[in-house]
């Protein structure tokens, strides 16, 4: 396991969350937002995406929609 995987597992355990977070999906979303909008938007967007997923949204759908929004973003 990588340090990132170890960290994700520790956070999941600490917060009592179910295992199985798609780390790559979150990192890809953060990359798309950082490059398509601006860097500070990446942690904010991943937080908001997490809130949507916590309310029942599909993680892959949320990531795809937000990545598409970032790709079309004109600052």
N, C-alpha and C positions, 0 to 999 in steps of 0.2 A: 504494500500500500504506500501511496505517496503521503507527504505531509498534508496535502489538501484533503485527501480521503480520510486521513486520521482526524483532522480538524472537523470535517463535516460529521463524522461519526460521533465525535465528542459533543458537538453542539446538539445533534439529534438526541443523544442520551441526556444531556443536561436539561434540555427543554421538554423532555418526555414526548418527543414526536415519533411518529411511525417511521421506521427505516424505509429506505428506497428513494430518497431524493435524487433526482436526475441532475447531478452536479454539472455535467457537460451542457445540458439545456440552459441552466442558469448562467453559466459562463458565456455561452454563445449569445444569449440575450444581452448580457451586460456589454459584450464587445460590440454588438450591433448598435446599441444605444449610444455607447461612448463615441463610436465613429460616426454615427449618423446624426446625432444631436449635439451632445457635448459630454465630456467625461463626468461631470458631477451628476448628470442625469442617469447614469448607469445604476448607482446604488439606490437612488430614489425609485427608479422604474422597477428594479428587481424586488424592492419592498412592496410596491403597489401590486406587482404581479403576484407576489406571495399572498397578499390580502385577497386578491380575486380567487386564487386557488383555494385558499382556506374557506371561501364562501361557496365552493363547489365547482368552480370553473376547471376545465381540463388544462393541465399545465402546458401541453404541446400547443393547444389552440391559443392560449394566452401569449405564449412566446412567439408564435407565428404572426399573430395580429400585431403585437408590439414591434416586432422586427420589421414588418411591412410598413408600419407607421413611421418608424425611424428612417427607413429607406426612402420614403417619400417626403421626409421633413425638409423644409426650406427655412433656414434661419434668417 
